[in-house]
Amino acid sequence: MLPLIRVLPRARWAHPVLMLMTPLPFILAILGWMAREIGRQPWMIWERLTVADAMTPGLTAGMVTTSLIGFTAVLGLLAVVDYVLIARAIRRGPQAPDLGAAAESTPSPALTY
């Protein structure tokens, strides 16, 4: 793994590949969440207890739709905020001060004695 640390930043072909891989962590996080939620019924017993029998009695289709829309809106908003913050950090570049750090001001040559 250590040879890649020295070679990969200097390889021009790797830069577009790495840029295209930027959304990969977000996609994998969403797919992991989906896999967890789809497989989340450990208390269900195969062919003994159906989903309809185990469902909350007062749950309506409107409640499910409302919660789905709410969760989608919150996660979408978080994705947009995350994208904006990452884009701002990228625009700032590697020479800029760390996030939250005060920028150092250098005096102009006319003010030095």
N, C-alpha and C positions, 0 to 999 in steps of 0.2 A: 504494500500500500504506500509506503514512503516514497518509492521512485515516482509514483504518479503525482505526488505533491510538487515535485520539482519539474516534471516534464509537462504535465497537463496545462498549466497556465501559459506555457510558451507555445503550445501547439495551436495554430490558427484554426484548424478544423474543429477543435473542441469548443470554441466560443459559441458558434451558432447552436451546437448541440446542447450546451449548458443553458443557453437562453431559452431554447424550446422546452427544456425540462423544468423551467420555473414553476409552472402550474401543477407539476406532478405531485408535490406534497399535499396540495389542497384536494386534488382529485382522489388521492389515496386515502386521505382522512375521511372524505365523504363516503367512499366505497367501504371503508372499514366501519363507519357508523351504520351504513345500510346493512352490512352483513351481520352486525351485532343485533340490530333491531329486527331484522327478518328472522333470525334464529332465536329470538328471545321469547321462548315459551317453555322454559324448562319444567314448569309445574304442570304442563299438559301431559297427559298419558296417552300414548299412541293407541288409537282405536278404542279407548275407554272413556275419555273426556274430550269432547269436541270443543272448538273455539266458541261456538254459539252457546254451549252450556257453561263455559268458564267466563263469559263476558259479563261485565258489570250490568246489572238489570236496568238502570236508569240511563245508560249511554245511548245517545241518539246519533244519527248520521250528521246532524248539524254540529254537534259537539266535536265530533271527530274532524269534520271539515274545518271548523274554526281553529282547533288546535294545530292542525296541519298548516293552515295559512299563517297562523301566528309564528310557529317555529320556522317556517320558510322565510317569512319576512325578517325575523331577527337574525337568522343565519345569513341571509342575503345582505342585510345591512352590515353585519360584521365582516363579510367578505369584501364589500366595497371599502369599508374603513381600512381594512388590512391592505388592500391594493393601493389605496391613496397614500398610506404611510410608507409602504415599501417604495412606491414611485418617488415620493419626496426624498427618501434616503438615497435612492439611486441618483436623482438629479443633483443632490448635494455633492456627491462624489467622494472619493477616498481622501481628498486633501482637506475637506471641511472638518470642523470640530465635531466631537461626539454629540449625539442628541442630548440636549439639555445643558451642554457646556457653553459658557460664555465665549464669544469669539474674541480672540486676542486682537487688539488694535495696535498697529505699529505706528509710531509717530512719524510724521512727514519729515524729510530731511531739513526743511526750513526751520523746524522747531528745535532741532538738536543743536547743542553748543559745542 
